[in-house]
Amino acid sequence: MHYTGLIFRPPYEEKSLLLQVTTGCSHNRCTFCSMYQEVPFTVSPIEEVEEDILYIAKHNTLFKRVFLVNGDAFCLSTERLVRIAELIHEHLPRIQTIGGYASIKNVLAKSVDELRLLAELGYADFNIGLESGLDDVLSFMNKGYTLEEARMALARLNEAGMPFNLNIITCAAGRGRTLEHAEANARIVNEARPTLIFVSPLHVDKGARLEQLVESGEFVRRLEVEDCVFFGLHVSNPVRVSGRLPEDKDLIVEELEAGLNFYPEWRLNAVPAKGAEGRMIG
């Protein structure tokens, strides 16, 4: 298998086949991220991708999902993504869905018809780093798009029938704006209707330029989404919980409040918080 540098995936993709189709990240300028700082962005030759698919097929694996790596694999052209899907379904018939990382910018680069075609080929549940529902925070994070552009991209995915996951960074607006940021995040998530919300507090990766801030539970209280997983089990979360919305909403808030009340502030600011326990609700 062809893998370049460190390979990253969301925790919930632990059972997915990791197939490299790009190296690095096509944006690679987010203020808080250092994942691909040392890895130049390149597109994997289609021959290399096919070779890896044939290698997996030879070993008769039981994978049901492919997660495309690295960076934002959805930056690839529709034509390239179609070809990759065709190769996957031809040689790996057990595969049901194909995901990866995506950005708002490379969703906007595709039409509704293109997105609909990709959804029909099994592309689903891409992990999109929205991060914030406030324009000034998106600008500070150097995400490369505005909130209105994010709305357009997420609406386009819904119109095309392609389910997606959203990343939210809690407390990214800084001290004194926790409630404002939580309310803004809840508004955009309620509007976007993702299938999963992946939350983590703002934290400092080695080489990034940020200081740590405290996680808040206010965001959860204001969520009104249906049939959506709330995933807060990332190692950077000082209080780790997960469950399904809306049925587990009260339990998630209760768990967050209990954790925030139990741990001293220095522990909440430590990333990861050693000894902090988390559990899946439901």
C-alpha contacts under 8 A as a table, 3 or more apart, distances in Angstrom:
res1	aa1	res2	aa2	distance
1	M	52	D	5.32
1	M	55	Y	7.45
2	H	20	Q	6.63
2	H	48	E	7.43
2	H	52	D	6.96
3	Y	6	L	8.00
3	Y	7	I	7.29
3	Y	20	Q	6.28
4	T	7	I	7.42
4	T	23	T	6.40
5	G	39	V	7.14
7	I	69	V	7.22
7	I	70	N	6.64
8	F	69	V	7.47
8	F	70	N	6.94
9	R	13	E	6.42
9	R	14	E	7.85
9	R	67	F	7.89
9	R	69	V	7.74
10	P	13	E	5.55
10	P	14	E	7.61
10	P	127	N	7.97
11	P	14	E	5.82
11	P	234	H	7.06
12	Y	15	K	7.72
13	E	16	S	5.23
13	E	67	F	7.22
15	K	63	F	7.29
15	K	65	R	7.76
16	S	63	F	6.36
16	S	64	K	7.07
16	S	65	R	5.07
16	S	66	V	5.32
16	S	67	F	5.88
17	L	63	F	6.18
17	L	65	R	6.25
17	L	66	V	4.65
17	L	67	F	5.88
18	L	66	V	6.06
18	L	67	F	5.02
18	L	68	L	5.89
18	L	69	V	6.44
19	L	49	V	7.47
19	L	52	D	7.42
19	L	53	I	7.85
19	L	66	V	6.73
19	L	67	F	6.26
19	L	68	L	4.96
19	L	69	V	5.87
20	Q	23	T	7.31
20	Q	44	S	7.29
20	Q	49	V	6.92
20	Q	68	L	5.79
20	Q	69	V	4.61
20	Q	70	N	6.20
21	V	43	V	6.36
21	V	44	S	5.00
21	V	45	P	7.82
21	V	46	I	7.95
21	V	49	V	6.32
21	V	68	L	6.32
21	V	69	V	5.98
21	V	70	N	6.98
21	V	73	A	6.71
22	T	25	C	7.93
22	T	41	F	7.20
22	T	42	T	5.69
22	T	43	V	4.41
22	T	44	S	5.06
22	T	69	V	6.30
22	T	70	N	5.47
22	T	71	G	7.28
22	T	73	A	6.21
23	T	39	V	7.02
23	T	40	P	7.05
23	T	41	F	5.36
23	T	42	T	5.26
23	T	43	V	6.47
23	T	44	S	7.18
23	T	69	V	7.32
23	T	70	N	5.22
23	T	71	G	6.83
24	G	28	N	7.70
24	G	36	Y	5.25
24	G	37	Q	7.94
24	G	39	V	5.03
24	G	40	P	5.57
24	G	41	F	4.43
24	G	42	T	6.81
24	G	70	N	5.87
24	G	71	G	5.38
25	C	28	N	5.15
25	C	36	Y	6.30
25	C	39	V	7.96
25	C	40	P	7.67
25	C	41	F	5.50
25	C	70	N	6.91
25	C	71	G	4.22
25	C	72	D	5.83
26	S	41	F	5.77
26	S	71	G	7.16
26	S	72	D	6.78
26	S	75	C	7.24
27	H	30	C	7.61
28	N	33	C	7.91
28	N	36	Y	6.59
28	N	37	Q	6.81
29	R	33	C	7.71
29	R	142	N	6.42
29	R	143	K	7.33
30	C	33	C	5.54
30	C	141	M	5.51
30	C	142	N	5.02
30	C	143	K	5.57
31	T	140	F	7.21
31	T	141	M	4.73
31	T	142	N	5.84
31	T	143	K	8.00
31	T	208	A	6.59
31	T	209	R	6.50
31	T	210	L	7.56
32	F	141	M	6.56
32	F	202	L	7.91
32	F	203	H	7.56
32	F	204	V	6.69
32	F	205	D	7.03
32	F	208	A	5.39
32	F	209	R	6.42
32	F	210	L	6.22
33	C	36	Y	7.95
33	C	205	D	6.44
33	C	208	A	5.89
34	S	37	Q	5.32
34	S	205	D	6.10
34	S	206	K	6.75
34	S	207	G	5.94
34	S	208	A	5.67
36	Y	39	V	5.13
36	Y	40	P	7.70
36	Y	71	G	7.55
37	Q	40	P	7.79
43	V	76	L	7.98
44	S	48	E	6.58
44	S	49	V	6.84
45	P	48	E	5.27
45	P	49	V	6.60
46	I	49	V	5.01
46	I	50	E	6.13
46	I	84	I	7.79
47	E	50	E	5.11
47	E	51	E	6.09
48	E	51	E	5.04
48	E	52	D	6.40
49	V	52	D	5.26
49	V	53	I	6.34
49	V	84	I	7.68
50	E	53	I	5.01
50	E	54	L	6.14
50	E	84	I	7.93
50	E	87	L	6.77
51	E	54	L	5.19
51	E	55	Y	6.18
52	D	55	Y	4.96
52	D	56	I	6.34
53	I	56	I	5.21
53	I	57	A	6.17
53	I	87	L	7.43
53	I	88	I	6.63
53	I	91	H	7.04
53	I	92	L	7.62
54	L	57	A	4.92
54	L	58	K	6.10
54	L	91	H	6.76
55	Y	58	K	5.22
55	Y	59	H	6.82
56	I	59	H	5.38
56	I	60	N	6.80
56	I	61	T	6.68
56	I	92	L	7.97
57	A	60	N	5.29
57	A	61	T	6.84
57	A	91	H	6.01
57	A	92	L	5.94
62	L	94	R	6.93
63	F	66	V	7.50
63	F	94	R	6.72
63	F	95	I	6.33
64	K	94	R	5.51
64	K	95	I	4.18
64	K	96	Q	5.44
64	K	97	T	7.03
65	R	95	I	5.22
65	R	96	Q	5.81
65	R	97	T	5.02
65	R	98	I	5.75
65	R	99	G	7.65
66	V	95	I	6.99
66	V	97	T	6.54
66	V	98	I	4.76
66	V	99	G	6.19
67	F	98	I	5.92
67	F	99	G	4.73
67	F	100	G	4.80
68	L	73	A	6.16
68	L	98	I	7.32
68	L	99	G	6.03
68	L	100	G	4.56
68	L	101	Y	7.40
69	V	72	D	7.47
69	V	73	A	6.09
69	V	100	G	6.28
69	V	101	Y	7.36
70	N	73	A	6.21
70	N	100	G	7.97
70	N	101	Y	7.57
71	G	101	Y	6.12
71	G	102	A	7.86
72	D	75	C	5.90
72	D	100	G	7.06
72	D	101	Y	4.53
72	D	102	A	4.63
72	D	103	S	6.32
73	A	76	L	6.08
73	A	100	G	6.14
73	A	101	Y	5.84
73	A	102	A	6.33
74	F	77	S	7.75
74	F	81	L	7.87
74	F	100	G	7.16
74	F	101	Y	6.63
74	F	102	A	5.04
74	F	103	S	7.41
74	F	106	N	6.28
74	F	107	V	7.40
75	C	102	A	7.11
75	C	103	S	7.79
75	C	106	N	5.02
75	C	107	V	7.86
76	L	80	R	6.23
76	L	81	L	6.41
77	S	80	R	5.22
77	S	81	L	6.27
78	T	81	L	5.06
78	T	82	V	6.00
78	T	110	K	7.44
78	T	114	E	6.63
78	T	118	L	7.58
79	E	82	V	5.17
79	E	83	R	6.33
80	R	83	R	5.14
80	R	84	I	6.25
81	L	84	I	5.07
81	L	85	A	6.19
81	L	118	L	7.57
82	V	85	A	5.15
82	V	86	E	6.20
82	V	118	L	6.74
82	V	121	L	7.43
83	R	86	E	5.06
83	R	87	L	6.28
84	I	87	L	5.21
84	I	88	I	6.22
85	A	88	I	5.02
85	A	89	H	6.14
85	A	98	I	7.75
85	A	121	L	6.43
85	A	122	G	7.61
86	E	89	H	5.31
86	E	90	E	5.96
86	E	121	L	7.90
87	L	90	E	5.12
87	L	91	H	6.19
88	I	91	H	5.54
88	I	92	L	5.33
88	I	93	P	7.48
88	I	95	I	7.39
89	H	92	L	5.24
89	H	93	P	5.17
89	H	94	R	7.88
89	H	95	I	6.69
90	E	93	P	6.36
92	L	95	I	5.87
93	P	96	Q	7.97
95	I	98	I	7.77
96	Q	122	G	6.36
97	T	122	G	4.61
97	T	123	Y	5.68
97	T	124	A	6.07
98	I	122	G	5.73
98	I	123	Y	4.58
98	I	124	A	5.93
98	I	125	D	7.88
99	G	123	Y	5.82
99	G	124	A	5.57
99	G	125	D	5.76
99	G	126	F	4.81
99	G	127	N	7.53
100	G	125	D	7.83
100	G	126	F	5.09
100	G	127	N	6.13
101	Y	126	F	5.63
101	Y	127	N	4.77
101	Y	128	I	6.13
102	A	106	N	6.81
102	A	107	V	7.22
102	A	126	F	6.02
102	A	127	N	5.87
102	A	128	I	4.99
102	A	129	G	7.32
103	S	106	N	5.50
103	S	107	V	6.42
103	S	128	I	5.46
103	S	129	G	6.27
103	S	130	L	7.68
104	I	107	V	5.19
104	I	108	L	6.25
104	I	128	I	7.07
104	I	129	G	7.81
104	I	130	L	7.28
104	I	145	Y	7.23
104	I	149	E	7.50
104	I	150	A	5.81
104	I	153	A	6.02
104	I	154	L	7.81
105	K	108	L	5.19
105	K	109	A	6.41
105	K	144	G	7.48
105	K	145	Y	6.84
105	K	153	A	7.91
106	N	109	A	4.91
106	N	110	K	6.92
107	V	110	K	5.58
107	V	153	A	5.80
107	V	157	L	7.84
108	L	111	S	7.26
108	L	149	E	7.82
108	L	152	M	7.56
108	L	153	A	5.31
110	K	114	E	5.93
110	K	115	L	6.48
111	S	114	E	5.10
111	S	115	L	6.24
111	S	156	R	7.79
112	V	115	L	5.06
112	V	116	R	6.00
112	V	156	R	5.86
112	V	157	L	7.24
112	V	159	E	6.93
112	V	160	A	5.49
113	D	116	R	5.01
113	D	117	L	6.19
113	D	160	A	7.00
114	E	117	L	5.13
114	E	118	L	6.32
115	L	118	L	5.08
115	L	119	A	6.12
115	L	157	L	6.85
115	L	160	A	5.73
115	L	162	M	7.13
116	R	119	A	5.03
116	R	120	E	6.24
116	R	160	A	4.51
116	R	161	G	6.46
116	R	162	M	6.97
117	L	120	E	5.13
117	L	121	L	6.47
118	L	121	L	5.02
118	L	122	G	6.62
118	L	123	Y	5.54
119	A	122	G	5.19
119	A	123	Y	4.74
119	A	124	A	6.29
119	A	160	A	7.42
119	A	161	G	6.80
119	A	162	M	5.33
120	E	123	Y	7.22
123	Y	126	F	7.72
123	Y	162	M	7.21
124	A	162	M	5.64
124	A	163	P	5.40
124	A	164	F	6.28
125	D	162	M	7.38
125	D	163	P	5.14
125	D	164	F	3.89
125	D	165	N	5.50
125	D	195	T	7.42
126	F	163	P	7.61
126	F	164	F	5.05
126	F	165	N	5.91
127	N	164	F	6.46
127	N	165	N	4.89
127	N	166	L	6.03
127	N	167	N	7.09
128	I	164	F	7.26
128	I	165	N	5.98
128	I	166	L	4.99
128	I	167	N	6.00
129	G	166	L	6.03
129	G	167	N	4.66
129	G	168	I	6.99
130	L	133	G	7.78
130	L	150	A	7.47
130	L	166	L	6.12
130	L	167	N	5.57
130	L	168	I	6.19
131	E	138	L	7.56
131	E	166	L	7.88
131	E	167	N	5.48
131	E	168	I	4.03
131	E	169	I	4.87
131	E	170	T	7.95
132	S	135	D	7.80
132	S	137	V	6.54
132	S	138	L	6.27
132	S	168	I	6.00
132	S	169	I	6.51
132	S	170	T	7.98
132	S	172	A	7.37
132	S	181	H	7.49
132	S	184	A	7.57
132	S	185	N	5.81
133	G	137	V	7.88
133	G	138	L	7.77
133	G	147	L	6.49
133	G	181	H	7.03
133	G	184	A	4.83
133	G	185	N	4.53
133	G	186	A	7.84
133	G	187	R	7.47
133	G	188	I	5.92
134	L	137	V	5.40
134	L	138	L	6.34
134	L	147	L	6.74
134	L	181	H	6.89
134	L	184	A	6.28
134	L	185	N	7.58
135	D	138	L	5.08
135	D	139	S	6.18
135	D	146	T	5.91
135	D	147	L	5.60
136	D	139	S	5.01
136	D	140	F	6.13
137	V	140	F	4.95
137	V	141	M	6.05
137	V	172	A	6.89
137	V	173	A	5.91
138	L	141	M	5.08
138	L	142	N	6.13
138	L	143	K	5.61
138	L	144	G	7.70
138	L	145	Y	7.30
138	L	146	T	6.86
138	L	147	L	7.63
139	S	142	N	4.92
139	S	143	K	6.39
139	S	144	G	7.22
139	S	145	Y	7.74
139	S	146	T	7.62
140	F	143	K	7.92
145	Y	149	E	6.14
145	Y	150	A	7.02
146	T	149	E	5.16
146	T	150	A	6.35
147	L	150	A	4.93
147	L	151	R	6.25
148	E	151	R	5.02
148	E	152	M	6.31
149	E	152	M	5.04
149	E	153	A	6.22
150	A	153	A	5.12
150	A	154	L	6.14
151	R	154	L	5.33
151	R	155	A	6.01
151	R	188	I	7.61
151	R	192	A	7.29
152	M	155	A	5.21
152	M	156	R	6.11
153	A	156	R	5.05
153	A	157	L	6.43
154	L	157	L	5.11
154	L	158	N	6.38
154	L	192	A	5.89
155	A	158	N	5.09
155	A	159	E	6.12
155	A	192	A	6.72
156	R	159	E	5.06
156	R	160	A	6.17
157	L	160	A	5.09
157	L	161	G	6.21
157	L	162	M	5.31
157	L	163	P	7.06
157	L	164	F	7.75
158	N	161	G	5.06
158	N	162	M	6.02
158	N	163	P	6.92
158	N	192	A	7.91
159	E	162	M	7.81
163	P	194	P	6.68
163	P	195	T	6.34
164	F	194	P	5.49
164	F	195	T	5.95
164	F	196	L	7.25
165	N	194	P	5.38
165	N	195	T	5.70
165	N	196	L	4.73
165	N	197	I	5.92
165	N	198	F	7.24
166	L	189	V	7.93
166	L	194	P	6.38
166	L	196	L	6.42
166	L	197	I	5.04
166	L	198	F	6.01
167	N	197	I	6.02
167	N	198	F	4.68
167	N	199	V	5.81
167	N	200	S	7.97
168	I	185	N	7.40
168	I	197	I	7.19
168	I	198	F	6.21
168	I	199	V	4.88
168	I	200	S	6.67
169	I	172	A	5.96
169	I	199	V	5.87
169	I	200	S	5.23
169	I	201	P	5.28
169	I	202	L	5.65
170	T	181	H	7.74
170	T	182	A	7.18
170	T	199	V	6.84
170	T	200	S	6.11
170	T	201	P	4.70
170	T	202	L	6.16
170	T	215	E	5.77
170	T	216	S	6.71
171	C	174	G	5.74
171	C	175	R	7.41
171	C	177	R	7.58
171	C	178	T	5.41
171	C	181	H	6.68
171	C	182	A	7.46
171	C	201	P	6.47
171	C	202	L	6.43
171	C	213	L	6.35
171	C	214	V	6.52
171	C	215	E	6.01
171	C	216	S	6.83
172	A	181	H	7.48
172	A	201	P	7.54
172	A	202	L	5.70
172	A	213	L	7.54
173	A	177	R	5.85
173	A	178	T	6.75
173	A	181	H	6.12
174	G	177	R	5.92
174	G	178	T	6.80
174	G	213	L	6.93
175	R	178	T	6.32
175	R	213	L	7.48
176	G	179	L	7.98
177	R	180	E	5.18
177	R	181	H	6.02
178	T	181	H	5.25
178	T	182	A	6.07
178	T	216	S	7.10
179	L	182	A	5.02
179	L	183	E	6.07
179	L	218	E	6.62
179	L	219	F	7.82
180	E	183	E	5.30
180	E	184	A	6.22
181	H	184	A	5.08
181	H	185	N	6.07
182	A	185	N	5.12
182	A	186	A	6.13
182	A	216	S	7.81
182	A	218	E	5.92
182	A	219	F	4.34
182	A	222	R	8.00
183	E	186	A	5.11
183	E	187	R	6.22
183	E	218	E	7.63
183	E	219	F	6.21
183	E	222	R	6.74
184	A	187	R	5.16
184	A	188	I	6.48
185	N	188	I	5.45
185	N	189	V	6.15
185	N	219	F	6.83
186	A	189	V	5.15
186	A	190	N	5.92
186	A	219	F	5.83
186	A	220	V	7.51
186	A	222	R	5.78
186	A	223	L	5.28
186	A	224	E	7.94
187	R	190	N	5.24
187	R	191	E	6.20
187	R	223	L	7.67
188	I	191	E	5.04
188	I	192	A	5.96
189	V	192	A	4.98
189	V	193	R	6.03
189	V	194	P	7.03
189	V	223	L	7.45
189	V	225	V	7.54
190	N	193	R	5.56
190	N	223	L	6.28
190	N	224	E	5.81
190	N	225	V	5.34
193	R	225	V	6.16
193	R	226	E	7.57
193	R	228	C	7.85
194	P	197	I	6.81
194	P	228	C	6.63
195	T	227	D	6.88
195	T	228	C	4.65
195	T	229	V	6.30
196	L	228	C	5.16
196	L	229	V	4.41
196	L	230	F	5.94
196	L	231	F	6.97
197	I	228	C	7.24
197	I	229	V	6.12
197	I	230	F	4.97
197	I	231	F	5.83
198	F	230	F	6.43
198	F	231	F	4.80
198	F	232	G	6.12
199	V	230	F	7.72
199	V	231	F	6.31
199	V	232	G	5.24
199	V	234	H	7.71
200	S	215	E	7.74
200	S	232	G	6.48
200	S	234	H	6.51
200	S	236	S	6.24
200	S	237	N	5.45
201	P	213	L	6.96
201	P	214	V	6.74
201	P	215	E	5.26
201	P	236	S	6.72
201	P	237	N	6.07
202	L	211	E	7.86
202	L	212	Q	5.92
202	L	213	L	5.90
202	L	214	V	7.73
202	L	215	E	7.83
203	H	210	L	6.91
203	H	211	E	6.46
203	H	212	Q	4.71
203	H	213	L	6.90
203	H	236	S	7.24
203	H	271	V	6.93
204	V	207	G	7.95
204	V	208	A	5.93
204	V	209	R	7.02
204	V	210	L	5.42
204	V	211	E	5.98
204	V	212	Q	6.22
205	D	208	A	5.25
212	Q	269	N	6.18
212	Q	270	A	7.91
213	L	269	N	6.22
214	V	265	E	7.98
214	V	268	L	6.26
214	V	269	N	5.75
215	E	237	N	7.65
215	E	238	P	7.65
215	E	268	L	7.61
216	S	219	F	6.97
217	G	220	V	5.68
217	G	221	R	7.01
217	G	253	V	6.23
217	G	256	L	5.99
217	G	257	E	6.98
218	E	221	R	5.30
218	E	222	R	6.77
219	F	222	R	5.59
219	F	223	L	6.67
220	V	223	L	5.34
220	V	249	K	7.09
220	V	252	I	7.74
220	V	253	V	6.60
221	R	249	K	7.34
221	R	250	D	7.97
221	R	253	V	6.84
224	E	246	P	7.03
225	V	228	C	6.46
225	V	245	L	6.61
225	V	246	P	6.65
226	E	245	L	6.00
226	E	246	P	5.88
227	D	244	R	6.85
227	D	245	L	5.82
227	D	246	P	6.90
228	C	244	R	5.78
228	C	245	L	5.20
228	C	246	P	7.49
229	V	242	S	7.46
229	V	243	G	5.91
229	V	244	R	4.46
229	V	245	L	6.02
230	F	242	S	5.39
230	F	243	G	5.37
230	F	244	R	5.82
230	F	245	L	6.67
231	F	234	H	7.84
231	F	241	V	6.96
231	F	242	S	4.70
231	F	243	G	6.78
232	G	237	N	6.73
232	G	240	R	5.42
232	G	241	V	5.08
232	G	242	S	5.28
233	L	237	N	6.58
233	L	240	R	4.78
233	L	241	V	5.69
233	L	242	S	6.37
233	L	278	G	6.65
233	L	279	R	7.75
234	H	237	N	5.58
234	H	240	R	7.18
235	V	238	P	7.73
235	V	271	V	7.62
235	V	272	P	5.65
235	V	273	A	7.99
236	S	271	V	5.18
236	S	272	P	4.74
236	S	273	A	7.34
237	N	240	R	5.63
237	N	271	V	7.24
237	N	272	P	6.70
237	N	273	A	7.37
238	P	267	R	7.52
238	P	268	L	5.37
238	P	269	N	7.47
238	P	270	A	7.26
238	P	271	V	6.86
238	P	272	P	6.38
238	P	273	A	4.98
238	P	276	A	6.09
239	V	255	E	7.94
239	V	256	L	6.23
239	V	259	G	5.65
239	V	260	L	7.28
239	V	268	L	7.77
239	V	276	A	6.16
239	V	277	E	6.86
239	V	278	G	6.47
240	R	256	L	7.81
240	R	276	A	7.32
240	R	277	E	6.38
240	R	278	G	4.10
240	R	279	R	6.65
241	V	252	I	6.46
241	V	255	E	7.02
241	V	256	L	7.43
241	V	278	G	5.18
241	V	279	R	5.31
241	V	280	M	5.98
241	V	281	I	7.21
242	S	252	I	6.99
242	S	279	R	6.55
242	S	280	M	4.77
242	S	281	I	5.83
243	G	248	D	5.74
243	G	249	K	7.69
243	G	252	I	6.97
243	G	280	M	5.81
243	G	281	I	4.72
243	G	282	G	6.20
244	R	247	E	6.22
244	R	248	D	5.42
244	R	249	K	7.37
244	R	281	I	7.66
244	R	282	G	7.45
245	L	248	D	5.54
245	L	249	K	5.73
246	P	249	K	5.33
247	E	250	D	7.72
248	D	251	L	5.34
248	D	252	I	6.13
248	D	281	I	6.93
248	D	282	G	7.28
249	K	252	I	5.18
249	K	253	V	6.29
250	D	253	V	5.22
250	D	254	E	6.09
251	L	254	E	4.96
251	L	255	E	6.12
251	L	281	I	7.54
252	I	255	E	5.12
252	I	256	L	6.23
252	I	281	I	7.54
253	V	256	L	5.09
253	V	257	E	6.09
254	E	257	E	5.18
254	E	258	A	6.09
255	E	258	A	5.12
255	E	259	G	6.18
256	L	259	G	5.14
256	L	260	L	6.07
257	E	260	L	5.10
257	E	261	N	6.06
258	A	261	N	5.20
258	A	262	F	5.99
259	G	262	F	5.03
259	G	263	Y	6.11
260	L	263	Y	5.79
260	L	264	P	7.83
260	L	268	L	7.43
261	N	264	P	7.65
263	Y	267	R	6.01
263	Y	268	L	6.41
264	P	267	R	5.42
264	P	268	L	6.51
265	E	268	L	5.04
265	E	269	N	6.21
266	W	269	N	5.14
266	W	270	A	6.30
267	R	270	A	5.07
267	R	273	A	6.04
268	L	271	V	7.79
268	L	273	A	6.63
269	N	273	A	7.68
270	A	273	A	5.11
273	A	276	A	5.59
